[in-house]
């Protein structure tokens, strides 16, 4: 039981870390909070992380209910969510930004913690689909617990990077952060391909074509 939990926790943590595209989020956070005092930045990080965690946990457990309610299979959703995630990965590789979040730094908002920081910068459309899929894939209690803790860990690591964003910008510069975002996009594309191929294989098997 512990081995099952630990294996799920480790693999899911890696998945969630790259799924959240942390260096892209850091870049957006720096742009959105430019000139704000440190205390205000820290408050935004805390509120954005809590909002993203609440949404992430809801999505994690909502998958099976949602799929049954709208009458689609997990395999079909894998193909759709994986395709959307692949488009996001391409956007990260090409420009270092997610395709749904370009232009956000120019928006004038009184409070950016929930929108746009938590949604859609931290958890965007492709991330939502992937979390729904990952949550639905985990069946046993150790797997579910491992997956939930992995999501929490991924968001805590992201929050830590946001707290250190000023140091990262000085150390890596905008170019360095952009390069790391592109590397994250490359790994994300492999994750998207795995989701799509798993969905296709599952669909073929369930349809009795092999």
C-alpha positions as CSV (number, residue, x, y, z in Angstrom):
1,X,0.0,0.0,0.0
2,X,2.8,2.5,0.9
3,X,4.7,1.6,-2.2
4,X,1.6,2.3,-4.3
5,X,1.1,5.6,-2.6
6,X,4.8,6.6,-2.8
7,X,5.0,5.7,-6.5
8,X,1.9,7.7,-7.3
9,X,3.0,10.6,-5.3
10,X,6.4,10.9,-7.0
11,X,5.1,10.5,-10.5
12,X,2.2,12.8,-10.0
13,X,4.3,15.5,-8.4
14,X,6.5,15.6,-11.4
15,X,3.4,15.7,-13.6
16,X,1.9,18.6,-11.7
17,X,5.1,20.6,-11.5
18,X,5.5,20.6,-15.3
19,X,1.7,20.9,-15.9
20,X,1.7,24.2,-13.9
21,X,4.5,25.6,-16.1
22,X,6.2,27.3,-13.2
23,X,8.7,29.4,-15.0
24,X,6.0,30.8,-17.3
25,X,3.9,31.6,-14.1
26,X,6.9,33.3,-12.6
27,X,7.3,35.5,-15.7
28,X,3.7,36.5,-15.7
29,X,3.8,37.2,-12.0
30,X,6.7,39.5,-12.4
31,X,5.0,41.4,-15.2
32,X,1.7,41.6,-13.3
33,X,3.2,42.8,-10.0
34,X,5.9,45.1,-11.3
35,X,6.4,48.1,-8.9
36,X,4.2,46.6,-6.2
37,X,5.5,46.4,-2.6
38,X,6.8,43.1,-1.3
39,X,4.0,42.7,1.2
40,X,1.4,43.0,-1.5
41,X,3.2,40.6,-3.7
42,X,3.4,38.0,-0.9
43,X,-0.4,38.5,-0.3
44,X,-1.1,37.9,-4.0
45,X,1.0,34.7,-3.9
46,X,-0.8,33.3,-0.9
47,X,-4.3,34.1,-2.2
48,X,-3.5,32.9,-5.7
49,X,-2.1,29.6,-4.4
50,X,-5.1,28.9,-2.2
51,X,-7.5,29.7,-5.0
52,X,-5.6,27.4,-7.4
53,X,-5.5,24.7,-4.8
54,X,-9.3,24.9,-4.2
55,X,-10.0,24.8,-7.9
56,X,-7.5,22.0,-8.5
57,X,-9.0,19.8,-5.7
58,X,-12.5,20.3,-7.1
59,X,-11.3,19.3,-10.6
60,X,-9.4,16.4,-9.2
61,X,-12.5,14.8,-7.8
62,X,-15.0,16.1,-10.4
63,X,-13.8,14.0,-13.4
64,X,-15.9,10.9,-13.0
65,X,-19.0,12.8,-12.1
66,X,-18.6,15.2,-15.0
67,X,-17.9,12.4,-17.5
68,X,-21.0,10.5,-16.4
69,X,-23.2,13.6,-16.4
70,X,-22.3,14.6,-20.0
71,X,-22.1,11.1,-21.3
72,X,-18.5,10.9,-22.5
73,X,-15.8,8.3,-21.7
74,X,-12.5,8.9,-20.0
75,X,-10.7,7.9,-23.2
76,X,-12.5,10.5,-25.3
77,X,-11.7,13.2,-22.7
78,X,-8.0,12.0,-22.7
79,X,-7.8,12.7,-26.4
80,X,-9.5,16.1,-26.1
81,X,-7.6,17.2,-23.1
82,X,-4.3,15.9,-24.4
83,X,-4.8,17.8,-27.7
84,X,-5.4,21.0,-25.9
85,X,-2.4,20.4,-23.6
86,X,-0.3,19.8,-26.7
87,X,-1.3,23.2,-28.2
88,X,-0.3,24.9,-24.9
89,X,3.1,23.0,-25.0
90,X,3.6,24.3,-28.6
91,X,2.9,27.8,-27.5
92,X,5.4,27.5,-24.6
93,X,8.1,26.0,-26.9
94,X,7.6,28.7,-29.6
95,X,7.3,31.8,-27.4
96,X,7.7,30.8,-23.7
97,X,4.1,31.7,-23.0
98,X,0.8,29.8,-22.8
99,X,-1.5,30.5,-25.7
100,X,-4.5,31.4,-23.5
101,X,-2.6,33.9,-21.3
102,X,-0.9,36.3,-23.8
103,X,-1.6,39.9,-23.2
104,X,-2.5,39.5,-19.5
105,X,0.1,41.9,-18.1
106,X,-1.5,44.8,-19.9
107,X,-4.8,44.3,-18.1
108,X,-5.6,46.8,-15.3
109,X,-7.0,45.0,-12.3
110,X,-7.4,46.0,-8.7
111,X,-6.9,42.4,-7.4
112,X,-5.0,40.0,-9.6
113,X,-4.8,37.1,-7.1
114,X,-7.7,35.0,-8.4
115,X,-8.0,36.4,-11.9
116,X,-5.7,36.3,-13.8
117,X,-3.1,34.8,-11.5
118,X,-4.9,31.7,-10.2
119,X,-7.1,31.4,-13.3
120,X,-5.9,31.2,-16.1
121,X,-2.2,31.8,-15.4
122,X,-1.7,29.0,-12.9
123,X,-4.6,26.8,-13.9
124,X,-5.6,27.4,-17.5
125,X,-8.0,25.4,-19.8
126,X,-5.4,22.7,-20.7
127,X,-4.4,22.3,-17.1
128,X,-8.1,21.9,-16.1
129,X,-8.5,19.1,-18.6
130,X,-5.3,17.3,-17.5
131,X,-6.3,17.5,-13.8
132,X,-9.7,16.0,-14.6
133,X,-8.0,13.2,-16.5
134,X,-5.4,12.5,-13.8
135,X,-8.0,12.5,-11.0
136,X,-10.3,10.1,-12.9
137,X,-7.4,7.7,-13.6
138,X,-6.6,7.1,-9.9
139,X,-8.8,4.5,-8.4
140,X,-7.5,3.1,-5.1
141,X,-7.2,5.1,-1.9
142,X,-3.4,5.1,-1.8
143,X,-3.3,6.4,-5.4
144,X,-5.9,9.1,-4.7
145,X,-4.1,10.3,-1.5
146,X,-0.8,10.3,-3.4
147,X,-2.4,12.3,-6.3
148,X,-3.9,14.9,-3.9
149,X,-0.7,15.3,-2.0
150,X,1.2,15.6,-5.3
151,X,-1.1,18.5,-6.4
152,X,-0.6,20.2,-3.1
153,X,3.2,19.7,-3.4
154,X,3.2,21.0,-7.0
155,X,1.4,24.2,-5.9
156,X,3.6,24.7,-2.9
157,X,6.7,24.4,-5.1
158,X,5.2,26.9,-7.5
159,X,4.4,29.3,-4.6
160,X,8.1,29.0,-3.4
161,X,9.3,29.9,-6.9
162,X,7.0,32.9,-6.9
163,X,8.3,34.1,-3.5
164,X,11.8,33.8,-5.0
165,X,10.8,35.4,-8.3
166,X,12.8,38.5,-7.7
167,X,16.0,36.5,-7.2
168,X,15.2,34.3,-10.2
169,X,14.8,37.4,-12.4
170,X,18.1,38.9,-11.3
171,X,19.9,35.5,-11.5
172,X,18.4,34.2,-14.8
173,X,17.1,37.3,-16.5
174,X,14.1,37.4,-18.8
175,X,15.9,35.3,-21.4
176,X,16.8,32.6,-18.9
177,X,13.2,32.3,-17.6
178,X,12.0,32.2,-21.2
179,X,14.4,29.4,-22.0
180,X,13.2,27.4,-19.0
181,X,9.6,27.9,-20.0
182,X,10.4,26.5,-23.5
183,X,12.1,23.5,-21.9
184,X,9.0,23.0,-19.7
185,X,6.9,23.1,-22.9
186,X,8.9,20.4,-24.5
187,X,8.3,18.1,-21.5
188,X,4.7,19.1,-21.5
189,X,4.3,18.1,-25.1
190,X,5.5,14.6,-24.2
191,X,3.0,14.4,-21.4
192,X,0.3,15.5,-23.8
193,X,1.3,12.9,-26.3
194,X,1.1,10.2,-23.6
195,X,-2.4,11.3,-22.6
196,X,-3.6,11.3,-26.2
197,X,-2.0,7.9,-27.1
198,X,-3.4,6.4,-23.9
199,X,-6.9,7.6,-24.9
200,X,-6.6,6.3,-28.4
201,X,-5.4,2.9,-27.2
202,X,-8.2,2.7,-24.7
203,X,-10.8,3.7,-27.2
204,X,-9.6,1.1,-29.7
205,X,-9.6,-1.6,-27.0
206,X,-13.0,-0.7,-25.7
207,X,-14.4,-0.6,-29.3
208,X,-13.1,-4.2,-29.8
209,X,-11.0,-3.2,-32.8
210,X,-8.1,-5.3,-31.7
